[in-house]
Amino acid sequence: MFIIKKIDIYIFKRFITLFIMTFLICIFILLMQFLWKHFADLVGKGIGYDVLAEFFLYATATIVPLALPLAILLASLMTFGNMGENFELTAMKSAGISLFRIIRPLILFISLVCVGAFYFSNNVLPISQSKLYTLILSLRQKSPELDIPTGEFYNGIDGINLYVRGKENGLLKDMMIYDFSGGFENASVTVADSGKVQFTEDKKYLLLTLYSGESFENLKKQRLGLASANIPYRRETFAEKEILIDFDSGFNRFDESVLQDHNVAKNINQLSQSIDSVGKILKVRAKEQSDEIVQRRYFGRELYNNRSLDIGKNIKIKDYNPDSLFMRMPQSEMEMAASVALQKANDMKNQVEYNSITLGEPQKYVTRHRIEWHRKFTLSFACLIFFFIGAPLGAIIRKGGLGAPVVISVIMFIIYYIIDNTGYKMAREGFWTALQGMWLSSSVLLPVGIFLTYKAAVDAVLFNPEQYAKIWDNIKQYLNRIVNTGKIKRNLIRK
């Protein structure tokens, strides 16, 4: 029976304070990185604060599984580093308390965190990712906010290039408008002394009001049945002219159903159902294609199938040597046979390429779903691994604060990220299975955590420079003896 004692409460308080602080810091850093990645989707779109708040909320929920292991690693390093630097661990061990007894309350807490992380990845994360990527697609389709600069061409309107020389009293001066909406060969050019731009009441159209100008329009598309190479055009001079342009400035959301079949929007049960259903279809389709190739195209058997059954039964391919049969044929028949064989080879190549295309997409679909299925578990298991790396490592190095723990945490997390990303790409490209690729980082870092925990439990010194300097001196002496004598001899002293 587990009895909570004062030492458990003390260690838990030390850890939970640093854990909350480091978790918020990791969330902020990763959120800024995510924001910088989608910076172009947000700037210049004129979206409201409610959409921005929604974007940050979904983005924060999306990066939680990545920030949680890093926060656990950093918090455990700082907690046990501070306790080792203040000789608190030494006092506990001298009192007969083992390292496993010291970290026992934190093991229970991290186990609960792992369960909560799995629940979050399985139930909350698919919803947040679905809403986030739907919102990003909606932001990418939104027209940019209309901000016409002076002295340069503005191409923020589809099919329109607008040049303004200056602005005065709310009017745009010396305007030039190039309209390529009908194609480059049917472009029109409009020049005006001044004008103004405004939206219609429904915010779906842009109204250009131009004053004192003229327009030139190419009518090449109307030159039908004319033998002459001359292209007609139209020139118009106006005192005031209004042009209506499609420019939907409103924010239109995509339906979330566009991502309902995506792997990131599904939980464990939905992923398993998709893998089973598409996997069965994939097996049936592969079996049909293999049977079709063997029965109809393998070694040109379609020729024998077109003959009578008696002839087909009497023919035994193994009783004949194709090379000798080919050399006995006349020259004309040899050329015809080679041509037919080449045609059959091309047909087989095209058939194989077609089969690979028809099987490729379902296979990628199943692979992506299997990767996401394993990711639900690996992200939770990474929390436990990083704790068993950070806690003993902090007890060994005995350095607290934000200096050494931050450096070590960043290095370990970069190693984890590189290994995990490598396994993910190998699994995505089909070189490895999803099980091998997604569990690669865990299989590499778990022995490291076990090794560090063992060394911390036996009070081993891993980062003592004098110990490594002594080992290096012994290696140099050993090499010098080999160089000087050519072989190793025992040192004998005569008495």
N, C-alpha and C positions, 0 to 999 in steps of 0.2 A: 504494500500500500504506500502510495506517495504522500508524504507529509510535507507541507509547505513550511519552511523555516525562514528565519530572518535573513540568512545568507542568500536564499533563493530570491526573496523579495528585493534585496539589495542589488544583486546582479541583474535581475530583470529590469529594475528601474534605470540602472546605468545603461543598459542596452536599448530599452524602448525609447529613451530620450534621443539618443544618437540615431536610432533607426528612423524615427519620424523626421528628424532634421535632414539626414542624408537622402531619404526618399523624396522629400520635397525638392531638394537640390537637384537630384537626378531627373525628376520630372521636369523641372524648369530647363535644364540643359538640353535634354532630348526634345522638349517642346520647341525650343528655339531652333534646334537643328531641323526639325520637321517643318517649322514655319518658314525657314530659309529655303527649304526644298520647294515649297509651294508659294513662294513669294510672288511669282508672276501671276498666279491665279487670283490673288487678292488685291493687288495694287492697281489702282486706276479703274476699278469696276464700279465705284460708287455704291457699294453695298452698305447696309445699315449695321448698327451695333448689335442688333439681335442675331443677325446672320454670323457676325464675327464671334459672338459669344457661343453660338451653337458649334461653330467650327472648332474653337478652342476646347470646348467640352468633349466633343467626340475625339479630337486628336489626343487629349489627355488620357482618355480611356483606352485608346489604341496603344499608347506607348507604356502603359502600366506594366505589362508582362516583361518588357525589356528593362524598365527601371527598377523593378523589384529585386532581381538577383544582384544587380550592382549595388543597391542600397544595403542589402544584407551583407555583402562582402565588405563594404566600407564601414558599416556600423560595427560588425564583429571585429574587424581589424582595430578600429579606434577604441572599442571597449576594452579588449584584452591587452592592447598596447598600452593604454593608460594604466590599467591595473598592474601590468608588468613593470612599467616605468616607476610606479609608486610603491613597488615591492609588496603589493597586496597579494599577488599570486604566490610569491615566495612565502609570505606569512601563512596563507591558507594551506600550502603544501607542507610546510613545517609542522602544521597542526594535524597532519595526517589526512587531509582532504585531497582526494585525487582530482585530476583534471576533468574526468568524466562526471564526477559528482558536482564539480563547479559549473559545468556547462549543461547539466541535466535540465534545469528549468528552461533554458534557451532552446534545447533540442525539442522539448514539447511545444514551445511557442512556434518554432520554425516549422514543425510538422503541421500545426494548425494553419500556418501561413501557406504551406504547400497545398493543403486541401482547399483553402480559400482561393488560391491562385488558379487551381484547376477549375473550380466552380466559376470563377470570373472568366477564364478563357473559354469555357464551354457554353456559358449562358449570356454573359454580358458582352464579351468581345465580339461575337458575330453580329450582334445588333449595332454596336457602335461602329464597327468597320463598315457595315452595309450603309448606315446613314452617312458616315464620313465620306466614303467614295461616291455616293450619290450626290452629296453636296458639292464635292470637288468637280464632278462632271457638270453640274448645273452652273458652277462658277466659271468653268472654262467656256461654256456656251453663251455666257452673258456678254452683251456688247460693252465695250469699254466706255467709261465716262467721257462725255464730249468735252474736250479741252483743246481748242484749236490754237496752235502756237503761231507766232509771227515770224516771217522770214524763212520759213521752210515748209515743205509739203507735208500735209497731214493725210494719212491713209487709214485712219480709224474707222472709216465708213466703207463697207464692202462695195467694190467696183468704182469708188470715187477717190480721186486725188485732189485735195483742196489746198490752194496756196493763198495766204493772206500777207500783204506787205506790212500792215499796221492796224491798230485799233484806236478808235476815237469816239467818245461819247456813246458807247454801246454799239457802234457800227464797225463792221469790218471793212477796211479800205483796200482798194486795188486787189480785187479777188480774181482768181483764175481757177476754174473747175474743169477737171478732165474726167469725163464719164466713160468708163470702160465696161459698163454693165452689159452692153450688147455685144461684146467682143472687141478685140483690139482693132480689127479692120473696120469696125463700125463705131469707132469712138467719136465723141462729140466734145467740143471745147467751148466753154463759156467764159467770157471776160466781162467784169462789171466794175464800175467805179466804186461802189460801196454795196453793202448788204448786211443782213442780219439773219441769225439762225435761232430757231425756237422749235420746241416740241409741240406736237398736237396734244389735245387733252387726254387721250388714251395712252400716251407715251409710247406709241408704236410707230410713229412716223416723224421724220425730220422735215421741217418746212423752211426752205431757203427763200428769202425775199431779196431780190436783186434789183439794183437801181442803175440806170444809165449804162447799158452794156450791149453786147452783141454776142451771138452764138454761131458756131460753125459745126455742121453735122454732116458726116460722111454717109452717103446713101448707096453704098456698094451693094447692100443686100436687096435693093430695089431694082438693080440692073439685071432684069430678066429678059432674055431673048434679044438683047442689044448686041449687034455685031461690032460696034465700035469699042475700042479699049478705054474710052473716056468714062470716068466715074462721076455720076451726078452727085451734087451736094446741095445743101440748103444753108443759106445765111440769113440770120434774123437780127434785126436791130430793135431794141426795146428800151422804153423808159422805166418800166417796172415789170418784173416777172417773178412768178412764184414757182418753185420746184419742190415736189413732194417726193421724199426718199424713204424707203423702208429702213427703219432704225429702231428696233425694239429695245428700249432701255430698261424695261422691267426685268425683274428677277423671276425666271420661270424654273421651278423645280422639276427635276426628273422624277418619274415614278420609281419608288424603291424596288419594284418588282423586276427591274432590269438586272438586278444583282442577286435575285433570289436563288438562282441556280449556280452562283459562284461559290467556290470552296470557302472563301473567307466569311461567308454569311451563313454557315451551317454549323451545327453542333455535332457532337459525337454520333448520335443516332442518325441524324440526317446524312452525315458523311458516310456512315456504314451502309445505309440504304442505297445511296448513289453509287458507291463502289460495287455493291452486289448486283444492282440492276444493270449498270453499264458494263460490268465485267462479264455477265452472262451474255449480253448482246455481242460483246467483243469476241468471246469464245466461239459463239455460233457463227459469226461472220468469218472468223479465221478458219474454222473447220470447213465451211462452204467453199472458201477460196482455195484451200489446199486440195480438197477433193476435186474441184473443177480443174486445177492444174494437172493433177495426177491422171485423171480419167480422160481428159480431152487434149492436153497439150504436151504431156511428158513424152519425149522421144517421138513426137508426131503421131501419137496413137489415134488421132482423129481420122487418119487415113484408113486404118484398119477397122475402126468403128463404122465407117461408111460402107464397107464391103459386107458381104454376106457372113453369117455366123460361122458357116463351115470353113470358109477361107480363113477367117480370123482365128478359129481354133487350131487349124493346121499349121499356122505360122508360128515359129519359135525363133525369136530374135537371137537367143544365145547360141543357136546352131550356125550362125553366119558371122563372118568377119566383115564389118562395114568397109574397112579399107580395101580389102581385096575385091569386094563387090563394086566399089567405086572405081577402082583402076581398070576393071574389065569393061566398063561402059564406054561407048563411043564418045568422041570429043563433044559433040553437040549435046548429048544427054548429060555428060559431066558438067557442062556449063549450066544447063537447066537445073540439075540437082543442086549445084552450088548456089544458084540464084534462089531456089526454093528454100534451101537451108538458111540462107541469109535473111530471107523474108520471115521465116519462122522464128529465127533468133530475135529479130526486131519486134515481132509480135509478142514474143515471150517477155522481152525487156519492157515493152509498154504495159503489158499486163501486170508485171511485178511492180512497176512504178505506180500504177493505178491502185493496186492492192495496198501498197505501203501508204498511199494517201488516205484511202478509206479506213485503214486501221490506225493511222497515226493520230488523228484527232481524238477518237475514243480512248486510245492508250494514254495520251497526254491528260485527258480529263480524269482518268482513273489515277494517274500518277500524282496529279495536283491534289486530289482529294485524299490520297493516302499520306502525302506529306503533311497536309493540314491535320489529319487525324493524329499522327504521331507528335505534331507540334503541341497539341493540347497537353501532352504528358511531359515532353522534354522541358518546356518552360517552367513547369511546376517543380520538376526534379532538379533543375538548375539552382533553385533557391536553396535546397538542402546541400547540394555540392558546394556552393559558394560559402555557406556557413562553415562547413568542415574544412574549407581552405582558409577562410579569414580568421576564425577563432584560434586555431593552433598557430597560425602564422603570426598573429598579434602577440601570442604568448611567447613566441620564440624571439622575435625582433625587439620586443619591449620598447616600442616607440609609440607615443600617443600623439594627440593633436591632429592637424590636417596636413602635415607635411609628408612624412614617409607613407602613412596609410593611403593617402590619395594617389601617390605615385604608384605604389604597388597595386592598388585596386584598378587603376587605369590600365596598367600593363597586363594584369590578369584578365581583365574584361576584353581587351583588344585581342589577346590570344584566344579567348573563348569565342569572340565574334568571328575571327578569321576561320577557326576550325569549323564553327557552326555554319558559316556561309559557304565554306568549301563543300561540306557534306550536303547542304541544301542544293547547290548547283549540280553536284554529281548525281544526286537523286532526281533532280528535275530533268536533266538531259538523258536519263536512262542508263547511265554507266553503273550506278549502284541501285540497290533497292531502296525504298523509302525507309525501311527499318535501319539499314546500314548508314544512310546519309544523315538522317535526323538524330540518331543516337551517337554519332561520331564524337561530338564534343563532350557528351556525358561519359563515354567510354574512355576518353583521354584524360579528363579532369578528375574523374572519380578516384583512380589510383593515386593521383597527386594529393587529393584530400585525405585519403587513408594514410599515405606516407607521412604527411605533415602532422596529422593527429597522433600517429605513433611516436614521432620524434618529440612532439610537445609533451606527450604523456611520460616519456622516459627522461625528460629534461636534456635532450640532446642539443648541442650547439651547432647550428647550421650556418650562421652568418658571422662566425668569429674569424677575422682576417688572419690572426696569428696561426690558426689551425691550417688554413689553406696555404699560408706562406711556408709552414713547416713541411707540408706535403710537396710543395714545389721544390724546396731545397733537397728533399730526398730524391726526387726525380732527377734533378740536375746532377747530384752526386752519382747516381746510378748511370746516367749517360756519360759522365766524365770517365768513369771507370771503364766503360766499354770502349770509348775512344782511345784512351791511353794504353790499355793492355790488349785490346783486340778481343778479349774474352773475360769473363768474370772468374775471379779466383778468390779463394778464401784467404783472409789475412791471418797468417800463422806467426806467432811470436815464440821464439826459442827461449826457454828458461833453463 
